[in-house]
Amino acid sequence: MVSFKALLLKFDKKGEKTGWTYFEIPSHIAKELNPGVRTSYRVKGRLDGYSIKLVALLPMGEGGFIIPVNADMRRGIRKKEGATIEVELEIDTDPLPQSDDLLACLEDEPKALTYFNSLPTSHQNYYSKWIESAKTIETKTKRISMMIKGMMMGLNYGETLRYFRDLEK
């Protein structure tokens, strides 16, 4: 486990990262945490005593990484941009949980299940995470329905979203 202090920062204009709150993991700490790895991976640990798990480190070049600090984390640490936090991290090897609701619905649609099972685990995790991030049961139901219909048509995640977005126009 590595421990260090970090400053909470916020992106001004940086493409899809605009407005994100985050902190940096300098290359020397990243090397200590996971030597030789310069691609994204997941960690667990504590931010000012607030437990985190299955959180992705995002590479920023030259061996450094960032961790986006989402709203739940900010509430947990009760700090915002400009504050210093105490960070404790280690590699998280626990598998990402799959959406039980998605898996149950896939059982009713063998063609969609076959498509889902043919995907790399990382893509399956992306679907599950998106579905589980829904804040209401209505949104979750809509997302599951969209994904299953898209899989039955042989569409990938992005194609599915574009297909249903275009239907709403």
Contacts in CASP RR format, 6 or more apart in sequence:
PFRMAT RR
TARGET T0000
AUTHOR 0000-0000-0000
METHOD contacts of the structure
MODEL  1
MVSFKALLLKFDKKGEKTGWTYFEIPSHIAKELNPGVRTSYRVKGRLDGY
SIKLVALLPMGEGGFIIPVNADMRRGIRKKEGATIEVELEIDTDPLPQSD
DLLACLEDEPKALTYFNSLPTSHQNYYSKWIESAKTIETKTKRISMMIKG
MMMGLNYGETLRYFRDLEK
1 45 0 8 1.000
1 88 0 8 1.000
1 89 0 8 1.000
1 90 0 8 1.000
2 29 0 8 1.000
2 32 0 8 1.000
2 33 0 8 1.000
2 87 0 8 1.000
2 88 0 8 1.000
2 89 0 8 1.000
2 90 0 8 1.000
3 86 0 8 1.000
3 87 0 8 1.000
3 88 0 8 1.000
4 29 0 8 1.000
4 87 0 8 1.000
5 84 0 8 1.000
5 85 0 8 1.000
5 86 0 8 1.000
5 87 0 8 1.000
6 23 0 8 1.000
6 24 0 8 1.000
6 25 0 8 1.000
6 84 0 8 1.000
6 85 0 8 1.000
6 87 0 8 1.000
7 23 0 8 1.000
7 24 0 8 1.000
7 82 0 8 1.000
7 83 0 8 1.000
7 84 0 8 1.000
7 85 0 8 1.000
8 21 0 8 1.000
8 22 0 8 1.000
8 23 0 8 1.000
8 69 0 8 1.000
8 79 0 8 1.000
8 80 0 8 1.000
8 81 0 8 1.000
8 82 0 8 1.000
8 83 0 8 1.000
8 84 0 8 1.000
8 85 0 8 1.000
9 21 0 8 1.000
9 22 0 8 1.000
9 23 0 8 1.000
9 24 0 8 1.000
9 81 0 8 1.000
9 82 0 8 1.000
10 19 0 8 1.000
10 20 0 8 1.000
10 21 0 8 1.000
10 22 0 8 1.000
10 81 0 8 1.000
11 17 0 8 1.000
11 18 0 8 1.000
11 19 0 8 1.000
11 20 0 8 1.000
11 22 0 8 1.000
12 18 0 8 1.000
12 19 0 8 1.000
14 20 0 8 1.000
17 68 0 8 1.000
20 68 0 8 1.000
20 69 0 8 1.000
21 68 0 8 1.000
21 69 0 8 1.000
21 74 0 8 1.000
21 80 0 8 1.000
21 81 0 8 1.000
22 66 0 8 1.000
22 67 0 8 1.000
22 68 0 8 1.000
22 69 0 8 1.000
23 66 0 8 1.000
23 67 0 8 1.000
23 69 0 8 1.000
23 85 0 8 1.000
23 87 0 8 1.000
24 60 0 8 1.000
24 64 0 8 1.000
24 65 0 8 1.000
24 66 0 8 1.000
25 33 0 8 1.000
25 57 0 8 1.000
25 64 0 8 1.000
25 65 0 8 1.000
25 66 0 8 1.000
25 67 0 8 1.000
25 89 0 8 1.000
26 64 0 8 1.000
27 62 0 8 1.000
27 63 0 8 1.000
27 64 0 8 1.000
30 37 0 8 1.000
30 57 0 8 1.000
30 63 0 8 1.000
30 64 0 8 1.000
30 65 0 8 1.000
31 63 0 8 1.000
33 43 0 8 1.000
33 89 0 8 1.000
33 90 0 8 1.000
33 91 0 8 1.000
34 41 0 8 1.000
34 91 0 8 1.000
38 59 0 8 1.000
38 61 0 8 1.000
38 63 0 8 1.000
39 59 0 8 1.000
40 56 0 8 1.000
40 57 0 8 1.000
40 58 0 8 1.000
40 59 0 8 1.000
41 56 0 8 1.000
41 57 0 8 1.000
41 91 0 8 1.000
42 54 0 8 1.000
42 55 0 8 1.000
42 56 0 8 1.000
42 57 0 8 1.000
42 91 0 8 1.000
42 92 0 8 1.000
42 96 0 8 1.000
43 52 0 8 1.000
43 55 0 8 1.000
43 56 0 8 1.000
43 57 0 8 1.000
43 67 0 8 1.000
43 89 0 8 1.000
43 90 0 8 1.000
43 91 0 8 1.000
43 92 0 8 1.000
44 51 0 8 1.000
44 52 0 8 1.000
44 53 0 8 1.000
44 54 0 8 1.000
44 55 0 8 1.000
44 89 0 8 1.000
44 90 0 8 1.000
44 91 0 8 1.000
44 92 0 8 1.000
44 94 0 8 1.000
45 51 0 8 1.000
45 52 0 8 1.000
45 53 0 8 1.000
45 88 0 8 1.000
45 89 0 8 1.000
45 90 0 8 1.000
46 52 0 8 1.000
46 86 0 8 1.000
46 87 0 8 1.000
46 88 0 8 1.000
47 69 0 8 1.000
47 73 0 8 1.000
47 76 0 8 1.000
47 77 0 8 1.000
47 85 0 8 1.000
47 86 0 8 1.000
47 87 0 8 1.000
48 77 0 8 1.000
48 79 0 8 1.000
48 85 0 8 1.000
48 86 0 8 1.000
49 77 0 8 1.000
49 86 0 8 1.000
49 88 0 8 1.000
50 73 0 8 1.000
50 76 0 8 1.000
50 77 0 8 1.000
52 73 0 8 1.000
53 92 0 8 1.000
53 94 0 8 1.000
54 92 0 8 1.000
54 94 0 8 1.000
54 96 0 8 1.000
55 67 0 8 1.000
55 92 0 8 1.000
56 67 0 8 1.000
57 65 0 8 1.000
57 66 0 8 1.000
57 67 0 8 1.000
58 65 0 8 1.000
58 66 0 8 1.000
58 67 0 8 1.000
58 68 0 8 1.000
59 65 0 8 1.000
60 66 0 8 1.000
69 77 0 8 1.000
74 80 0 8 1.000
77 85 0 8 1.000
79 85 0 8 1.000
96 125 0 8 1.000
96 128 0 8 1.000
96 129 0 8 1.000
97 128 0 8 1.000
98 124 0 8 1.000
98 125 0 8 1.000
98 128 0 8 1.000
99 127 0 8 1.000
99 128 0 8 1.000
99 131 0 8 1.000
99 132 0 8 1.000
99 144 0 8 1.000
101 131 0 8 1.000
101 140 0 8 1.000
101 144 0 8 1.000
102 127 0 8 1.000
102 128 0 8 1.000
102 131 0 8 1.000
102 144 0 8 1.000
102 147 0 8 1.000
105 144 0 8 1.000
105 148 0 8 1.000
106 112 0 8 1.000
106 113 0 8 1.000
106 116 0 8 1.000
106 148 0 8 1.000
107 113 0 8 1.000
109 148 0 8 1.000
109 151 0 8 1.000
109 152 0 8 1.000
111 151 0 8 1.000
111 152 0 8 1.000
112 147 0 8 1.000
112 148 0 8 1.000
112 150 0 8 1.000
112 151 0 8 1.000
112 152 0 8 1.000
115 151 0 8 1.000
115 152 0 8 1.000
115 154 0 8 1.000
116 124 0 8 1.000
116 127 0 8 1.000
116 151 0 8 1.000
119 127 0 8 1.000
123 156 0 8 1.000
123 157 0 8 1.000
126 157 0 8 1.000
127 147 0 8 1.000
127 157 0 8 1.000
130 143 0 8 1.000
130 157 0 8 1.000
131 140 0 8 1.000
131 143 0 8 1.000
131 144 0 8 1.000
131 147 0 8 1.000
132 140 0 8 1.000
134 140 0 8 1.000
134 143 0 8 1.000
146 160 0 8 1.000
146 161 0 8 1.000
146 164 0 8 1.000
147 157 0 8 1.000
147 160 0 8 1.000
149 160 0 8 1.000
150 159 0 8 1.000
150 160 0 8 1.000
150 163 0 8 1.000
151 160 0 8 1.000
153 160 0 8 1.000
153 163 0 8 1.000
155 163 0 8 1.000
END
